[in-house]
Amino acid sequence: IIVLLSVDGCIDWSVDLKTYMALAGEPVRVKCALFYSYIRTNYSMAQSTGLRLMWYKNKGDLEEPIIFSEVRMSKDEDSIWFHSVELQDSGFYTCVLRNSTYCMKVSMSLTVAENESGLCYNSKIRYLEKSEVTKRKTISCPDIEDYKTASQEPDVVWYKECKPKMWRSVVIQKGNTLLIQEVQEEDGGNYTCELKFEGKLIRRTVELKVTALLTDKPPKPLFPMENQPTVIDVQLGNPLTVACKAFFGFSGESGPMIYWMKGEKFIEELEGHIREGEVRLLREHLGEKEVELTLIFDAVEEADLANYTCHVENRNGRKHASVLLRKKDLIYKIELAGGLGAILLLLILLVTIYKCYNIELMLFYRQNFGGDEAADDNKEYDAYLSYTKVDPDALDRDNNEEEQFALEILPDVLEKHYGYKLFIPDRDLIPSGTYIEDLTRCVEQSRRLIIVLTPDYVLRRGWSIFEMENRLHNMLVSGEIKVILIECTELKGKVNYHEVESLKHTIKLLSVVKWKGPKSSKLNSKFWKRLVFEMPGKKKEVVSRHQVLDSAEQGLFGDLQTVPSLAVTGTSATLVESRADLSGYQQADSVHMRHFCRGYEYDVSAATLPMASIGNHHTYCNIPLTLLNGQLPLNNAVKEPQEFHRNNPLLPLSAKELSFTSDIW
């Protein structure tokens, strides 16, 4: 309480602690606090000694005497009665008790407000009560003594959040009080009591805040950890922010006490580039709080490398936790460089593995997780094989290897080991008057076009058929079919390589695979892995080494029967893994020639075949049954005669067709 001596010699007790609050339209009684808190006398005794009580309303620095109209405001002994208070009545009212030698005064505050929208109270004039959870709490209707009479207690009605409430069993209403025997968290809120006085409603609202149980423990540091100093490595010259987090139980205090110190000095005593931030409330529940206070360095200096302590305290005690600022040492740079180096080495290793084994990895993925490319494309063959046969008179060691690779190794491995279905014109297509059309149709039924590129293929322009036939040319240019180009030898220096480059530029979808002689024939060589990768994706189906191609594998002319075996040779061109190498193929010593892919044999007169010139070179034949007996196959008797080309010896092939069937596949 502040006591002042006014200019006129009057003792001024300033403003009384009690504040009067009312809603607009309610009756309010403002009593002179001198008779209740400041002097040991009442209004009657003061009046009997010649003291007079006068009322003033403060307007700025002036005090104006109040003229009582008896209509809206009247004087009643030591009080002012507002019969219906209005908003403009808010302010300070001063009562002065004086005579010629004595003067004393005090001011009282009156706050008038209107109900907030949709509510029965105004949050600015609520009364505050607190209760710990699970404790017993009594809520009284405040400041209604002036509305009581000696003969009758006022009839008080309680509301919660402005609505009538069915109180649970532990809440008991008794007179003008509510008794909550065991407070729960949901009991928090606004309680409004309502009574009538002289035909007017009077409302008082109490806000009940439910808190956790009053703690008997000091606050707990969360970061840094208590009794475990935290080391922070810093770079000199860089800004730094260190946060101190702590948990405060409910202690009934106004705010948490948290601060930083460096040694025995408060942060306010340190250099200007170090300061504390604002205390920040992270979360709060039932009065329990988690707060944060940051220590801010604008730029860390050498002198700042020290121990800093965060202190937290309440009425129950104090706790602290520390951080140590340490300059980043070379060891951390080494660790960082080592970590980055390890990551770099790992990346290099992964890239190296991918570069060396990318084909194997992609084949593994495609075989185990990929789909079957041939599932829904309605094509009959996996690949069409194009190759130029070598003139027997021009056979040398290189040509012999290429011929054996193209005629024996390549089809045998792809068909019998990997389960692909190839179309080989000299094997699967009967020379006829519609040879070009049949060949075009077979290319269209193939998913890949394999070209075995040899010097003879380039010299004879083996790709001429793909240039002459518009449909085939368009397929290559548009990318409708993917081309696999197998280069058997180094062509540069042997042929006009510009033609090869021109061919490559013509093909839209082209993959080049190099065959390097016998070492590429091994099944585990890169050549086969690369070739299989370029072939259509399909699940691997291992075919028995003794299995021969049936009529379903004979292409568009599958209805032509094969010649039954006439004899058994001493050798077989069937390729298995142990015989994939060219050196595994032995020389044939029988004049019985075996059709390599069809699985039949036929006798050839020694006089008709220059065996000495071709050695072990296999000869392909297309001998339909009609050429042997002059009759159609029995299983095709129902077909129209025009569907078949009988290969009448009196109907020779054209020179163009003869060149294709004899030289180019």
C-alpha positions in Angstrom: 0.0 0.0 0.0 1.4 3.4 -1.0 0.6 6.3 1.3 0.9 9.8 -0.3 0.5 13.2 1.1 -1.5 15.4 -1.3 -0.9 19.1 -1.8 -3.8 20.0 0.4 -2.4 17.9 3.2 -4.7 14.9 2.7 -3.4 11.4 3.3 -3.8 9.5 0.1 -3.9 5.7 0.2 -3.9 5.5 -3.6 -6.0 2.6 -5.1 -7.5 -0.1 -3.0 -6.6 -3.7 -3.9 -10.3 -4.7 -4.2 -11.7 -4.3 -7.7 -15.4 -4.1 -8.4 -16.6 -5.9 -11.5 -20.1 -6.1 -13.0 -21.9 -6.7 -16.2 -23.8 -3.8 -17.8 -27.3 -3.5 -16.4 -26.5 -5.1 -13.0 -26.8 -3.3 -9.6 -23.4 -2.6 -8.0 -22.4 -1.3 -4.6 -19.0 0.4 -4.3 -18.0 0.8 -0.6 -15.5 3.3 0.8 -12.5 1.2 1.7 -11.4 3.6 4.5 -13.8 2.1 6.9 -12.9 -1.5 6.1 -9.1 -1.6 5.8 -7.5 1.7 6.8 -9.1 3.3 9.9 -10.5 1.8 13.1 -13.9 3.4 12.9 -17.1 3.0 11.0 -19.2 5.5 9.1 -21.5 6.3 12.1 -18.6 7.0 14.5 -16.9 9.2 12.0 -20.0 11.1 11.3 -20.6 11.7 15.1 -17.1 13.3 15.4 -17.8 15.8 12.7 -16.1 14.0 9.8 -17.7 14.3 6.4 -17.6 11.7 3.6 -17.4 13.0 0.1 -17.3 11.1 -3.3 -15.3 12.0 -6.4 -14.8 10.4 -9.8 -11.4 10.6 -11.4 -11.3 12.0 -14.9 -7.7 12.1 -15.9 -5.7 14.1 -13.3 -8.9 15.7 -12.0 -11.4 14.6 -9.4 -14.9 15.8 -10.0 -17.5 15.7 -7.2 -20.3 13.2 -7.8 -23.9 14.6 -7.9 -26.3 11.8 -6.9 -29.5 11.8 -8.9 -31.1 9.1 -6.9 -32.4 7.6 -10.2 -29.5 5.6 -11.5 -27.0 6.2 -8.7 -27.4 7.0 -5.0 -25.4 7.4 -1.8 -26.0 5.0 1.0 -24.0 5.8 4.1 -20.4 4.7 3.2 -21.3 3.4 -0.3 -22.4 4.3 -3.8 -25.2 2.3 -5.2 -25.5 1.9 -9.0 -29.0 0.7 -9.6 -28.2 -0.2 -13.2 -24.5 0.2 -14.0 -23.5 1.2 -17.5 -20.3 1.0 -19.5 -19.4 4.7 -18.9 -19.5 4.1 -15.2 -16.1 2.2 -15.4 -13.3 4.1 -13.7 -11.9 5.1 -10.3 -14.1 6.4 -7.5 -12.5 8.3 -4.6 -14.0 8.7 -1.1 -12.6 11.5 1.1 -13.1 11.6 4.9 -12.3 15.0 6.3 -12.9 18.0 8.6 -11.0 21.2 9.1 -7.9 19.4 10.6 -8.1 15.9 9.3 -8.2 14.5 5.7 -7.8 10.9 4.4 -8.8 9.4 1.0 -8.6 6.2 -1.0 -9.7 5.2 -4.5 -11.7 2.1 -5.7 -11.8 0.6 -9.2 -15.0 -0.3 -11.0 -15.0 -2.3 -14.2 -18.2 -2.6 -16.3 -18.3 -4.9 -19.3 -20.8 -6.5 -21.6 -21.3 -10.2 -22.2 -19.2 -11.6 -25.0 -21.0 -12.8 -28.1 -22.8 -16.1 -27.4 -21.7 -16.2 -23.8 -23.2 -15.3 -20.4 -20.0 -13.6 -19.2 -17.1 -11.5 -20.1 -13.6 -13.1 -19.8 -12.1 -9.8 -18.5 -14.2 -9.8 -15.4 -13.9 -13.5 -14.4 -12.7 -14.7 -11.0 -9.9 -17.2 -11.0 -9.7 -20.4 -8.8 -7.2 -23.2 -9.0 -7.4 -26.8 -7.8 -5.0 -29.7 -8.0 -6.2 -32.9 -9.7 -7.8 -35.5 -7.3 -8.1 -32.8 -4.5 -11.3 -31.4 -2.9 -12.5 -28.0 -4.1 -15.2 -25.6 -3.1 -16.3 -22.9 -5.6 -18.2 -20.0 -4.0 -20.3 -17.4 -5.8 -18.2 -14.3 -5.3 -19.1 -10.8 -4.2 -22.8 -11.4 -3.5 -22.8 -10.3 0.2 -24.4 -7.0 -0.7 -27.4 -8.8 -2.3 -28.2 -10.9 0.8 -30.8 -10.1 3.3 -30.9 -11.1 7.0 -34.0 -13.1 6.5 -33.3 -15.0 3.3 -30.3 -16.4 1.4 -30.4 -15.7 -2.3 -31.5 -18.4 -4.6 -28.4 -19.3 -6.7 -28.4 -21.3 -9.9 -25.1 -22.7 -11.3 -24.1 -23.1 -14.9 -21.0 -24.5 -16.6 -20.0 -22.9 -19.8 -23.3 -21.0 -19.7 -25.4 -24.2 -19.9 -27.3 -26.0 -17.2 -25.4 -29.2 -16.2 -26.3 -32.5 -14.6 -23.6 -32.7 -12.0 -22.0 -36.0 -11.3 -22.3 -37.6 -7.9 -19.1 -36.1 -6.5 -20.3 -32.5 -7.3 -22.6 -31.2 -4.6 -24.4 -27.8 -4.7 -25.0 -26.3 -1.3 -26.4 -22.8 -1.1 -24.2 -20.4 -3.1 -21.3 -22.9 -3.3 -20.3 -26.0 -5.4 -18.4 -28.7 -3.7 -16.3 -31.0 -6.0 -15.1 -33.9 -3.8 -12.5 -35.2 -6.2 -11.4 -32.8 -9.0 -10.7 -34.3 -12.4 -9.1 -32.7 -15.4 -12.4 -32.3 -17.2 -13.7 -30.2 -14.2 -11.7 -27.3 -15.5 -13.8 -24.5 -17.1 -16.1 -21.6 -16.4 -18.7 -21.8 -13.7 -21.4 -19.1 -13.6 -23.6 -18.4 -10.6 -26.9 -16.5 -11.2 -29.2 -14.8 -8.7 -31.9 -12.1 -8.7 -31.9 -8.8 -6.8 -34.6 -6.2 -7.0 -35.9 -7.8 -10.2 -32.5 -7.7 -11.9 -30.1 -10.7 -12.7 -26.7 -10.8 -11.2 -24.1 -13.1 -12.6 -20.6 -14.0 -11.4 -18.3 -16.3 -13.3 -15.4 -18.3 -11.8 -12.7 -19.8 -14.0 -11.5 -23.1 -12.5 -8.0 -24.1 -13.6 -7.1 -27.7 -12.8 -3.4 -28.4 -12.2 -1.2 -31.3 -11.5 -0.4 -32.2 -8.0 1.9 -29.7 -6.3 5.4 -31.0 -6.9 8.0 -31.5 -4.2 10.9 -31.9 -6.6 13.2 -29.4 -8.3 13.1 -29.0 -12.1 14.7 -31.6 -14.3 17.2 -30.6 -17.0 16.4 -32.5 -20.3 19.3 -31.1 -22.4 22.1 -30.9 -21.6 21.9 -34.1 -19.4 22.4 -33.6 -15.7 25.7 -35.0 -14.4 26.8 -35.7 -17.9 28.6 -32.8 -19.5 27.9 -32.4 -23.2 30.8 -31.6 -25.5 30.1 -29.5 -28.5 32.8 -29.1 -31.2 32.7 -25.6 -32.7 34.4 -23.8 -35.6 35.9 -20.5 -34.6 34.2 -17.5 -36.2 30.9 -19.3 -36.8 27.7 -18.4 -35.0 26.4 -20.9 -32.5 23.1 -21.5 -30.6 23.0 -23.9 -27.6 19.5 -24.7 -26.2 18.8 -25.7 -22.6 15.6 -27.6 -22.1 14.1 -28.4 -18.7 10.9 -29.8 -17.2 9.1 -28.0 -14.4 6.5 -29.7 -12.4 3.6 -27.6 -11.0 4.9 -25.5 -8.2 2.3 -22.7 -8.0 5.0 -20.2 -9.0 4.3 -17.6 -11.7 7.0 -18.7 -14.1 9.9 -21.1 -14.5 13.3 -19.9 -13.4 16.0 -20.9 -15.9 19.3 -19.1 -16.8 22.8 -19.7 -18.2 26.1 -19.0 -16.4 29.8 -19.2 -17.5 31.7 -20.2 -14.4 30.6 -17.8 -11.7 29.4 -15.1 -14.1 25.9 -14.5 -15.4 25.6 -14.1 -19.2 24.7 -10.5 -18.7 28.2 -9.9 -17.4 29.9 -11.4 -20.5 30.9 -9.8 -23.8 28.3 -8.4 -26.0 28.5 -11.2 -28.6 27.1 -13.7 -26.1 23.5 -13.4 -25.0 20.5 -15.3 -23.8 17.3 -15.7 -25.9 13.8 -15.5 -24.6 12.4 -18.3 -22.5 10.2 -20.4 -24.8 7.3 -22.6 -23.6 7.5 -25.8 -25.6 4.5 -27.6 -24.1 2.3 -27.3 -21.0 -0.2 -29.6 -19.4 -2.0 -29.1 -16.1 0.6 -26.5 -15.1 3.6 -28.8 -15.8 5.8 -27.1 -18.4 8.7 -27.9 -20.7 10.7 -24.8 -21.5 13.7 -23.8 -23.5 16.3 -21.1 -23.1 19.0 -20.6 -25.8 22.5 -19.3 -25.4 23.5 -17.4 -28.5 27.0 -16.7 -29.8 27.2 -14.2 -32.7 30.6 -15.6 -33.6 32.6 -18.1 -31.4 35.9 -16.7 -30.3 38.9 -18.5 -28.8 38.0 -17.1 -25.3 34.5 -18.6 -25.6 35.9 -22.1 -25.4 34.8 -22.9 -21.9 32.2 -24.6 -19.7 28.7 -23.2 -19.7 26.1 -24.2 -17.1 22.3 -24.1 -17.4 20.6 -23.6 -14.0 16.9 -24.4 -13.4 15.3 -23.9 -10.0 12.0 -23.6 -8.1 11.0 -23.5 -4.4 12.1 -27.1 -4.0 15.7 -26.7 -5.2 18.0 -26.2 -8.0 19.5 -28.4 -10.8 22.1 -27.7 -13.4 23.6 -29.2 -16.5 26.7 -28.2 -18.5 28.1 -28.0 -22.0 31.7 -27.7 -23.0 32.7 -25.8 -26.1 35.7 -27.4 -27.8 37.5 -26.4 -30.9 37.2 -28.8 -33.8 40.5 -30.8 -34.0 42.2 -32.3 -36.9 41.1 -35.7 -35.9 37.5 -34.8 -36.8 38.6 -33.7 -40.2 40.4 -37.0 -40.7 37.3 -38.9 -39.5 35.2 -36.9 -42.0 37.7 -37.4 -44.8 37.9 -41.1 -43.9 34.1 -41.4 -43.9 33.8 -39.6 -47.3 36.7 -41.7 -48.6 35.0 -44.9 -47.6 31.8 -43.8 -49.3 33.8 -42.9 -52.4 35.6 -46.3 -52.4 32.3 -48.0 -52.0 30.8 -46.1 -54.9 33.9 -46.9 -57.0 33.6 -50.6 -56.1 29.9 -50.6 -57.0 30.6 -48.9 -60.3 33.4 -51.3 -61.1 31.3 -54.3 -60.3 28.5 -52.9 -62.5 31.0 -52.2 -65.3 32.5 -55.7 -65.1 29.3 -57.7 -64.4 26.5 -55.5 -65.7 25.4 -58.1 -68.2 25.4 -60.9 -65.5 23.4 -58.7 -63.1 20.8 -57.7 -65.7 20.5 -61.3 -66.9 20.0 -62.4 -63.3 17.3 -59.8 -62.8 15.6 -60.5 -66.1 15.6 -64.3 -65.5 14.2 -64.1 -61.9 12.1 -61.0 -62.0 11.5 -60.0 -65.6 8.6 -61.0 -67.8 8.5 -63.1 -71.0 8.8 -60.9 -74.0 7.2 -63.6 -76.2 4.1 -63.8 -74.1 1.7 -61.7 -76.1 3.4 -60.6 -79.3 2.0 -63.4 -81.5 5.4 -64.0 -83.1 6.7 -67.5 -83.8 10.4 -67.1 -83.8 12.8 -65.5 -81.3 15.3 -64.7 -84.0 16.0 -64.8 -87.8 19.5 -65.8 -88.6 21.1 -64.2 -91.7 24.5 -65.5 -92.9 26.5 -65.9 -96.1 27.7 -69.4 -96.8 31.3 -69.7 -97.8 32.3 -71.1 -101.1 33.8 -74.5 -100.4 36.7 -73.7 -102.8 37.6 -70.7 -100.7 37.6 -72.3 -97.3 40.5 -71.5 -95.1 41.1 -71.8 -91.3 39.3 -68.5 -90.5 36.4 -69.3 -92.9 36.1 -72.8 -91.5 35.8 -71.4 -88.0 33.2 -68.8 -89.0 31.2 -71.4 -91.0 31.3 -73.8 -88.1 30.3 -71.1 -85.7 27.4 -69.9 -87.8 26.1 -73.3 -88.9 26.7 -75.4 -85.8 27.7 -73.5 -82.6 25.4 -70.5 -82.8 22.1 -72.3 -83.6 22.9 -75.2 -81.3 23.7 -73.1 -78.2 20.8 -70.7 -78.7 18.2 -73.4 -79.4 19.3 -76.3 -77.3 21.0 -74.6 -74.4 19.1 -71.4 -74.0 15.8 -72.7 -75.5 15.4 -70.0 -78.2 13.6 -70.7 -81.4 15.5 -69.6 -84.5 14.5 -69.3 -88.1 17.3 -70.3 -90.5 16.2 -69.8 -94.1 18.3 -72.7 -95.6 16.8 -75.0 -92.9 13.3 -73.8 -92.4 12.2 -72.3 -95.7 11.5 -74.2 -98.9 12.7 -72.6 -102.1 9.7 -71.7 -104.2 8.3 -69.1 -106.5 7.2 -67.0 -103.5 10.5 -67.3 -101.7 10.9 -63.5 -101.1 7.4 -63.2 -99.8 7.9 -66.2 -97.5 11.2 -64.8 -96.3 9.6 -61.4 -95.5 6.8 -63.1 -93.6 9.3 -65.1 -91.6 11.3 -61.9 -90.7 8.0 -60.3 -89.6 7.4 -63.4 -87.4 10.8 -63.0 -85.7 11.6 -60.9 -82.6 15.2 -60.3 -83.5 17.3 -60.3 -86.7 20.8 -61.9 -86.2 23.3 -60.9 -88.9 26.6 -62.9 -88.8 28.8 -60.3 -90.3 31.9 -61.8 -92.0 34.1 -60.5 -94.9 32.1 -62.7 -97.3 28.9 -61.2 -96.0 30.2 -57.7 -96.8 31.7 -58.6 -100.1 28.5 -60.3 -101.3 26.4 -57.5 -99.8 24.4 -60.0 -97.8 22.0 -57.3 -96.6 20.9 -56.6 -100.2 17.7 -58.5 -99.6 16.8 -56.1 -96.8 17.3 -53.1 -99.1 15.5 -54.6 -102.1 12.4 -55.7 -100.2 10.6 -52.5 -99.1 8.9 -54.2 -96.2 12.2 -55.5 -94.7 13.9 -52.2 -95.3 11.2 -50.3 -93.5 11.4 -52.7 -90.5 15.1 -51.9 -90.1 14.7 -48.2 -90.5 11.7 -47.8 -88.3 13.0 -50.0 -85.5 10.2 -52.5 -85.8 12.7 -55.3 -85.3 15.9 -55.2 -83.3 19.1 -56.2 -85.1 21.9 -58.1 -83.5 25.1 -57.7 -85.5 27.7 -60.4 -84.8 31.1 -59.4 -86.1 33.2 -62.5 -86.6 36.6 -61.0 -87.5 38.3 -57.6 -87.8 36.7 -56.3 -90.9 38.9 -53.1 -91.3 41.5 -53.6 -93.9 39.7 -56.6 -95.5 36.6 -55.0 -96.9 35.2 -51.6 -97.6 34.3 -50.7 -94.0 32.3 -47.7 -95.1 29.6 -50.0 -96.3 29.4 -51.6 -92.8 29.2 -48.2 -91.2 26.4 -47.3 -93.6 24.6 -50.5 -92.8 24.8 -49.7 -89.0 23.5 -46.2 -89.5 20.5 -47.5 -91.5 19.4 -49.8 -88.7 17.5 -47.9 -85.9 17.7 -50.6 -83.2 21.2 -52.2 -83.4 23.4 -54.0 -81.0 26.9 -55.2 -82.0 28.4 -58.3 -80.5 32.0 -59.4 -81.3 32.8 -63.1 -81.8 36.6 -63.6 -81.2 37.0 -67.1 -82.4 37.1 -70.3 -80.4 37.6 -68.5 -77.1 34.2 -66.9 -77.5 32.6 -70.3 -78.0 32.8 -71.2 -74.3 29.4 -71.0 -72.7 30.8 -68.9 -69.8 32.3 -66.3 -72.2 31.2 -62.7 -72.4 30.0 -63.3 -75.9 27.2 -65.6 -75.0 26.1 -63.5 -72.0 26.0 -60.4 -74.2 24.1 -62.3 -77.0 21.6 -63.7 -74.6 21.1 -60.3 -73.1 20.2 -58.9 -76.5 17.8 -61.8 -77.2 14.2 -61.6 -76.1 13.7 -62.0 -72.4 12.2 -65.3 -71.4 12.4 -67.8 -68.6 15.2 -70.3 -69.1 14.1 -73.7 -70.2 16.9 -76.3 -70.4 16.4 -78.7 -73.3 17.8 -82.2 -73.2 21.0 -82.8 -75.1 19.3 -85.7 -76.9 16.2 -83.7 -77.9 15.8 -82.8 -81.5 13.6 -80.2 -83.1 10.1 -81.4 -83.7 7.7 -80.3 -86.4 6.4 -77.4 -84.3 9.9 -75.9 -84.5 10.0 -76.0 -88.3 8.4 -72.6 -88.9 5.8 -71.7 -91.5 6.6 -75.0 -93.3 6.1 -77.2 -90.4 3.7 -79.4 -92.3 6.5 -80.7 -94.4 7.7 -84.0 -93.1 11.4 -84.7 -92.5 13.3 -87.5 -94.1 13.6 -90.4 -91.7 17.1 -91.4 -90.6 18.8 -93.8 -93.0 21.9 -94.3 -91.0 23.6 -93.4 -87.8 26.8 -91.4 -88.0 29.7 -91.7 -85.7 29.6 -88.1 -84.7 26.9 -85.6 -83.7 26.9 -81.8 -83.9 24.8 -81.5 -80.8 26.3 -79.0 -78.5 26.5 -79.3 -74.8 28.4 -77.2 -72.3 31.4 -79.6 -72.3 31.6 -79.4 -76.1 30.9 -75.7 -76.7 34.5 -75.1 -77.6 35.3 -75.4 -81.3 38.1 -77.8 -80.5 35.5 -80.2 -79.1 34.0 -80.8 -82.5 35.7 -83.9 -84.1 36.2 -84.6 -87.7 33.4 -86.7 -89.3 34.6 -89.8 -91.2 31.4 -91.0 -92.7 29.9 -90.3 -96.1 26.5 -90.2 -94.4 25.6 -86.5 -94.0 23.6 -85.5 -91.0 21.2 -82.6 -91.2 22.5 -80.6 -88.3 19.2 -78.9 -87.0 16.6 -81.3 -88.3 17.9 -84.4 -86.8 17.8 -86.6 -89.8 20.6 -88.2 -92.0 20.8 -89.1 -95.7 23.2 -91.0 -97.9 25.3 -89.0 -100.3 27.4 -90.5 -103.0 31.0 -89.9 -102.6 31.3 -89.0 -106.2 28.9 -86.1 -105.9 30.5 -84.4 -102.9 34.1 -83.1 -102.8 34.8 -84.4 -99.2 38.4 -83.5 -99.3 37.6 -79.8 -99.9 35.1 -79.3 -97.2 36.3 -81.7 -94.5 33.9 -81.6 -91.6 31.8 -78.9 -93.1 28.1 -79.7 -92.6 25.7 -79.4 -95.5 22.2 -78.2 -95.0 19.3 -79.6 -97.0 15.7 -78.9 -97.4 14.1 -82.1 -98.8 10.4 -82.2 -98.4 8.7 -85.5 -98.6 7.2 -84.6 -101.9 10.6 -84.6 -103.5 11.1 -88.2 -102.5 7.9 -89.8 -103.5 6.1 -87.1 -105.5 3.1 -87.1 -103.1 1.6 -84.7 -100.7 1.9 -85.5 -97.0 -1.0 -87.6 -95.8 -1.9 -85.3 -93.0 -2.4 -82.5 -95.5 -4.6 -84.3 -98.0 -7.6 -82.1 -97.1 -5.9 -78.9 -98.1 -6.4 -77.3 -101.5 -3.7 -78.1 -104.0 -2.9 -74.4 -104.6 -1.7 -74.1 -101.0 1.4 -76.1 -101.8 4.3 -75.5 -104.0 5.3 -78.9 -105.4 8.8 -77.9 -106.5 8.2 -79.2 -109.9 11.6 -79.9 -111.5 10.2 -78.4 -114.7 9.5 -75.1 -112.9 13.0 -73.7 -112.2 13.6 -70.9 -109.7 14.6 -67.4 -110.9 18.2 -66.3 -110.8 17.4 -63.8 -108.0 15.9 -66.6 -105.9 18.7 -69.0 -106.7 21.3 -66.4 -105.5 19.5 -65.8 -102.2 19.0 -69.5 -101.4 22.5 -70.5 -102.4 24.5 -67.7 -100.8 22.4 -65.6 -98.4 20.3 -66.8 -95.5 
